[in-house]
Each structure stands twice: as C-alpha cells, then as structure tokens.
Amino acid sequence: MPHATEANPPGDIPDNQAFVPFSPPAGGYSVKIPEGWARVSGGTTTSFTDKLNSIQVSTASAATAPTAGSVIKSDVPRLRAKVPQFTPGTATSVTRTGGTAILLTYQGDSSPDPVTGKVVRDAFERYTFYRAGMRVDLTLSGPTNADNVDPWRIVSNSLRWL
C-alpha cells in the first residue's frame, strides 16, 4: 500500500533538512543553521532566511544574566516598536544544551513580500543565552501555522560557547 503524500503547510521546514555550523568572525559561539539558507550580516547580527522562515543571531555585552522579568522589561518594548502587529507571549527560563536561556515567545506580522506584497502572521521564539559578559539572542520565526517544532529544537539546542 502506498504512503500518503505529506502535505506541509506554508513555511514548514522539511524533516530531512540538513544543518551546518555557523560561527561569527568574532567567535564566541557557534550555532547550527539550515544548510542553503541565505545569509546577511551587519554589525553584531547575522540573519538566515529561506522562503517564510528566518533565524537571527545577535550578540551584545551584558553585565548580568537576563531573567524573564528583565527580558519583559527591556526587550519587549523594543520588539513592540520594531515588529508590526506585535503580540507578546510568555517569557520563561528553559534549559538547552548550551545552558539556561530565557525563551520569549511572541507573534507579529512579516515584512511584505517584495513581489506580491503579501504579509504573513509569524510566530517567534527568542532565546537569550548569557555567558561571561556576553549575551546571544537567537530568534527563530516562521508562519504561525507551520510545524517547525523539531527544526527549531535542533537550532536552539545547538548553541555552543567557544
């Protein structure tokens, strides 16, 4: 009996996606990102995109480790001003292979498609890691209806301090 064809919603990252390590020129950390995604770097931020999904990695100096409360107090207002139709979710402490992180969930609208002008509602997972005065913000986003739980777990568990 033949297997049913898998119907993936728009933005669903395939289960067979290969991942490759990325480390910025300044070093400090590495993280796995999906192979073949477009990369744009500027300052301390590098973004990777493919179709409707995005990964953004930013670094900053920080005197102390973030808490759920500090992320809500300092980061949410900046995101609200930057992300169209921002809707906050929750901020919680989570454990990943690279250590403890603050996970901030939220939703917002994508930038308009340059060809069609279409806007997609995105779900965001933003992990804030901290070590020895360095903060790494790892932001994963894709359409709210996409099933990216497994790929996002691979990426968020792949952060390694160098």
HUMO-V932934 format. One record per helix or strand. SS is the DSSP state (H for helix, E for strand). FROM is the first residue (numbers start at 1). LEN is the number of residues. Records with the same first field share a line. If there is no record, write none. Layout:
SS = FROM-LEN + FROM-LEN
This chain:
E = 19-4 + 29-6 + 38-5 + 45-6 + 53-9 + 87-10 + 99-11 + 121-11 + 134-10 + 160-2
H = 68-15 + 149-9
